[in-house]
Amino acid sequence: MADSTPSRVFSLVQRELQEYKTSLVWTPVVTALLLTLLMTVSVVLANRVSVMGDAILQVIMLEESTGGMNISIQIDEDDPNGSTYSYTIETEETLAEDDWNFSREWTFNPAMQPKAENELDERVDSLNPMLSVLHNILLLVLIIVSINYLLGTLFDDRKDRSILFWRSMPVSEWEEVLAKLGVALVVAPVIFIAVSIIMQLAYIGLAMLLVWRMEMDPVRLVLGNIEFGRLLFGQLSGWVLTALMVAPLYAWILLASAGAKRSAAFLAVAPPVGLILLEEFFLGTEIIRSAIGNHIPHVSDSSAIGFYMNGPNWGAVNYLSLVLGLVFTALALWAAVYLRRYRWEI
């Protein structure tokens, strides 16, 4: 083991990545490959869906329609050369509600948004939300993997007695605990976000191929509708805010992992749920529920801790909750170090 503190921490991080390689390294790679495979299959089968894609692209390009439009797709299966597809688009100034007609000639009527007088002809970032959805899928997998990792990381080495080996090494309990938290908040996210960026680039390439097969301009319709700087900044800054908000949750899970005798998951869940129920039963308030909910990844109308479609809204952050959460993080880490130092037996 190296002598300097940075070298020791680096060695500890390497050990975590080697021990949990499947969940921290291979899981994002496999998830991204599966998602990319689905897109690849859609491109290969584009001859069946190209007319639909063409129609949808026409809808995007016809933003000047203030009322709406009718899109009709005709399918001729009696063609000796195989099924043929065609579509027609008719714009209307007004649309009747629920005007859907499902038959062999499929007609649907999507509502069109009014176009502002000074609006650009083409929306610059119209494809950013689609790429953000892909990124958020990997982000969801990252949070699940991180929670599972933290639940087991301090519990398993006590269970299999490998903690005795690390006690013989020149590594302090603080370095071990902080290294594990750093893996969950920094190292694993770097791996997942890097894989996410590569996956999004692959999706962009496949989308350009699909548009090219439709005999359209892929540079204008795909690259022209992606604002790369805003997309990348939003995803990176989104995780920065997420890491700050979920740090108390991750520290609490580490504490449960350090103190559990049988089940770290039960110890992590039971006390908060018990406190919430007792508060609601005796006081009729939801202060604890709200405080805990502020640091659990979720999506709602007013906030989105962990999942951002267009980057984080720093102005809507509850900074008091954030600061109190970081204070709790420090206390929970101190307690985890104490338990690991003096009460590590199972």
C-alpha positions in Angstrom: 0.0 0.0 0.0 1.3 3.4 -1.0 2.5 5.8 1.7 0.8 9.1 0.7 -2.9 9.7 1.4 -3.9 10.3 -2.3 -2.1 7.2 -3.3 -3.8 5.2 -0.6 -7.2 6.5 -1.6 -6.5 5.8 -5.3 -5.5 2.2 -4.3 -8.8 1.9 -2.4 -10.8 3.1 -5.3 -9.0 0.6 -7.6 -9.9 -2.1 -5.1 -13.6 -1.1 -5.2 -13.7 -1.1 -9.0 -12.0 -4.5 -9.2 -14.3 -6.0 -6.5 -17.5 -4.5 -8.0 -16.5 -4.5 -11.6 -19.7 -6.1 -12.8 -22.1 -3.6 -11.3 -20.0 -0.4 -11.6 -18.3 -1.0 -15.0 -20.1 -3.7 -17.0 -23.7 -2.7 -16.1 -23.6 0.7 -17.8 -21.9 -0.8 -20.8 -24.4 -3.6 -21.2 -27.4 -1.3 -20.7 -26.1 1.1 -23.3 -25.4 -1.7 -25.8 -29.0 -3.0 -25.3 -30.5 0.5 -25.9 -28.3 1.0 -28.9 -29.3 -2.4 -30.3 -32.9 -1.4 -30.1 -32.2 1.7 -32.1 -30.1 -0.3 -34.6 -33.0 -2.7 -35.1 -35.4 0.2 -35.8 -33.0 1.5 -38.5 -32.6 -1.9 -40.1 -36.4 -2.2 -40.2 -36.8 1.4 -41.4 -38.4 0.3 -44.7 -41.5 -0.5 -42.6 -41.5 2.7 -40.6 -39.9 5.2 -42.9 -43.1 6.5 -44.2 -44.3 7.2 -40.6 -41.0 8.8 -39.8 -41.2 10.9 -43.0 -44.7 12.0 -42.0 -43.6 12.9 -38.5 -40.7 15.0 -39.9 -43.1 16.8 -42.1 -45.2 17.6 -39.0 -42.0 19.1 -37.4 -41.3 21.2 -40.5 -44.9 22.5 -40.8 -44.8 24.5 -37.6 -46.4 27.5 -39.3 -49.8 25.8 -39.2 -51.7 27.5 -36.3 -54.7 25.2 -36.4 -53.6 21.6 -37.0 -53.3 19.0 -39.7 -54.6 15.7 -40.8 -52.1 12.9 -41.6 -53.4 9.9 -43.5 -51.4 6.7 -44.1 -52.6 4.2 -46.7 -51.4 0.6 -46.7 -51.8 -1.5 -49.9 -51.0 -5.1 -49.1 -52.3 -6.3 -52.5 -49.2 -4.8 -54.3 -47.4 -7.7 -56.0 -44.1 -6.1 -55.0 -45.0 -6.2 -51.3 -46.9 -3.8 -49.1 -46.7 -0.2 -50.1 -47.2 2.8 -47.9 -48.1 6.4 -48.6 -49.2 9.4 -46.7 -50.9 12.7 -47.2 -50.9 15.8 -45.0 -53.7 18.3 -45.0 -53.4 21.3 -42.7 -56.5 22.8 -41.1 -57.1 26.0 -39.1 -59.2 24.2 -36.5 -59.3 20.7 -35.2 -62.2 18.8 -33.7 -61.4 17.2 -30.3 -60.9 13.4 -30.2 -60.8 13.2 -34.0 -59.3 9.8 -34.3 -60.3 7.3 -36.8 -58.7 3.8 -36.6 -59.3 1.9 -39.7 -57.2 0.4 -42.5 -56.7 4.0 -43.6 -55.2 5.4 -40.4 -55.9 9.1 -39.7 -54.8 11.0 -36.7 -54.9 14.7 -35.9 -52.0 16.1 -33.8 -52.5 19.6 -32.4 -50.0 22.1 -33.5 -48.5 24.8 -31.3 -48.9 28.4 -32.4 -45.7 29.9 -33.7 -44.4 33.1 -32.3 -43.8 35.9 -34.8 -40.1 36.1 -34.0 -39.5 32.4 -33.6 -36.8 30.8 -35.6 -37.9 28.5 -38.5 -36.2 25.5 -36.9 -36.0 24.7 -33.2 -32.3 24.4 -32.2 -32.7 21.9 -29.4 -35.7 19.9 -30.4 -33.8 16.6 -30.2 -32.1 17.3 -26.8 -35.0 15.9 -24.7 -34.9 12.6 -26.6 -31.1 12.3 -25.8 -31.8 13.4 -22.2 -34.3 10.5 -21.9 -31.5 8.1 -22.8 -29.2 9.7 -20.4 -31.7 9.5 -17.6 -32.2 5.8 -18.2 -28.6 5.3 -17.4 -28.8 7.7 -14.5 -31.6 5.6 -13.0 -29.5 2.4 -13.4 -26.6 4.3 -11.8 -28.6 5.3 -8.7 -29.9 1.7 -8.3 -26.4 0.3 -8.7 -24.9 2.8 -6.3 -27.5 2.1 -3.5 -27.0 -1.6 -3.9 -23.2 -1.1 -3.8 -23.3 1.1 -0.6 -25.6 -1.4 1.2 -23.1 -4.2 0.8 -19.7 -2.5 0.8 -19.2 -2.1 4.6 -21.5 -5.1 5.5 -19.9 -7.7 3.3 -16.3 -7.3 4.4 -17.4 -7.6 8.0 -19.4 -10.7 7.1 -16.6 -12.5 5.3 -14.0 -11.1 7.7 -11.9 -9.4 5.0 -12.0 -6.3 7.2 -9.2 -8.0 9.2 -7.0 -7.8 6.2 -7.6 -4.1 5.8 -7.0 -3.5 9.5 -3.5 -4.9 8.9 -2.9 -2.3 6.2 -1.8 1.3 6.8 -5.3 2.6 5.9 -7.5 4.5 8.3 -11.3 3.9 8.6 -11.9 7.5 7.4 -10.0 6.8 4.2 -12.0 3.6 3.6 -15.4 5.1 4.2 -14.6 8.3 2.2 -13.2 6.2 -0.7 -16.5 4.2 -0.8 -18.6 7.3 -0.8 -16.4 8.8 -3.5 -16.9 5.8 -5.7 -20.7 6.2 -5.4 -20.8 10.0 -5.9 -17.9 10.6 -8.3 -16.2 7.5 -9.8 -19.2 5.5 -10.8 -21.1 8.5 -12.2 -18.0 9.4 -14.3 -18.1 5.9 -15.8 -21.9 6.0 -16.4 -21.9 9.5 -17.9 -19.0 8.6 -20.2 -20.9 5.6 -21.4 -24.0 7.7 -21.8 -22.2 10.2 -24.0 -20.9 7.5 -26.2 -24.4 6.0 -26.4 -25.9 9.3 -27.3 -23.3 9.8 -30.1 -24.2 6.4 -31.4 -27.9 7.3 -31.3 -27.2 10.5 -33.3 -25.3 8.5 -35.9 -28.2 6.0 -36.2 -30.7 8.8 -36.4 -28.7 10.4 -39.2 -28.6 7.1 -41.0 -32.4 6.7 -40.6 -33.1 10.2 -42.0 -30.6 9.5 -44.8 -32.6 6.4 -45.7 -35.6 8.6 -45.9 -33.8 10.6 -48.6 -33.6 13.7 -46.4 -30.7 15.9 -45.1 -29.4 14.3 -41.9 -27.1 17.2 -41.1 -29.9 19.7 -41.1 -32.6 17.6 -39.6 -30.5 15.8 -36.9 -27.4 17.8 -36.2 -29.2 21.1 -36.8 -31.7 20.2 -34.1 -29.2 19.4 -31.3 -27.5 21.9 -29.1 -24.5 19.9 -28.0 -23.1 22.4 -25.5 -26.3 22.9 -23.7 -27.0 19.2 -23.7 -23.6 18.2 -22.2 -23.6 21.0 -19.7 -27.1 20.2 -18.5 -26.2 16.5 -18.0 -22.9 17.2 -16.2 -24.3 20.0 -14.0 -27.4 17.8 -13.4 -25.3 15.2 -11.7 -23.4 17.8 -9.7 -26.6 18.9 -8.1 -27.8 15.4 -7.8 -24.6 14.3 -6.0 -25.1 17.2 -3.5 -28.7 16.3 -2.8 -28.3 12.5 -2.5 -25.1 12.7 -0.4 -27.1 12.4 2.9 -29.0 9.4 1.5 -25.7 7.7 0.5 -24.1 8.5 3.8 -27.1 7.0 5.7 -26.9 3.8 3.6 -23.2 3.6 4.4 -24.1 4.0 8.1 -26.6 1.2 7.8 -24.1 -1.0 6.1 -21.6 -0.3 8.8 -24.0 -1.1 11.7 -26.2 -3.9 10.3 -26.1 -7.3 12.0 -28.3 -9.1 9.5 -29.8 -6.9 6.8 -28.3 -3.5 5.8 -31.4 -2.8 3.7 -33.8 -3.3 6.6 -31.7 -1.1 8.8 -31.6 1.6 6.1 -35.4 1.6 5.6 -36.9 0.8 9.0 -35.9 3.8 11.1 -36.9 6.5 8.6 -40.2 4.8 8.0 -40.8 4.4 11.7 -40.1 8.0 12.4 -42.4 9.1 9.6 -45.2 7.0 10.9 -44.7 8.1 14.5 -44.7 11.8 13.5 -47.8 11.5 11.4 -49.6 9.5 14.1 -48.8 11.7 17.1 -48.2 15.1 15.6 -50.1 15.0 12.3 -47.2 16.7 10.5 -44.9 15.6 7.6 -41.7 17.4 8.4 -39.5 14.2 8.4 -41.2 12.9 5.3 -40.5 16.2 3.5 -36.9 16.4 4.7 -36.2 12.8 3.6 -38.0 13.2 0.3 -35.9 16.2 -0.6 -32.9 13.9 -0.8 -34.4 10.9 -2.5 -34.1 10.9 -6.3 -37.5 11.6 -7.8 -39.4 13.5 -10.4 -42.3 15.8 -9.6 -43.9 18.9 -11.0 -41.9 21.3 -8.8 -38.6 19.5 -8.6 -36.5 16.7 -10.1 -33.8 15.4 -7.8 -31.7 13.1 -10.0 -33.5 13.4 -13.3 -33.3 16.5 -15.5 -34.6 16.9 -19.0 -33.0 20.3 -19.7 -30.4 20.6 -16.9 -31.0 21.6 -13.3 -32.9 24.6 -12.2 -30.4 26.0 -9.6 -32.8 28.8 -8.8 -35.4 26.3 -7.5 -33.0 24.5 -5.2 -33.9 24.4 -1.5 -30.5 25.6 -0.3 -31.4 25.2 3.4 -32.3 21.6 2.8 -29.1 21.1 0.9 -26.9 22.6 3.6 -28.6 20.7 6.4 -28.3 17.6 4.3 -24.5 18.0 4.0 -24.3 18.5 7.7 -26.2 15.2 8.2 -23.8 13.6 5.7 -20.8 14.5 7.8 -22.5 13.2 11.0 -23.6 9.9 9.3 -20.0 9.4 8.0 -18.6 10.0 11.4 -21.0 7.4 12.9 -20.1 4.9 10.1 -16.4 5.4 10.9 -17.0 4.9 14.6 -19.0 1.7 14.0 -16.4 0.3 11.6 -13.6 1.1 14.1 -15.2 -0.3 17.3 -18.3 -2.4 16.4 -17.4 -4.3 13.3 -18.2 -7.9 14.4 -21.3 -9.6 13.0 
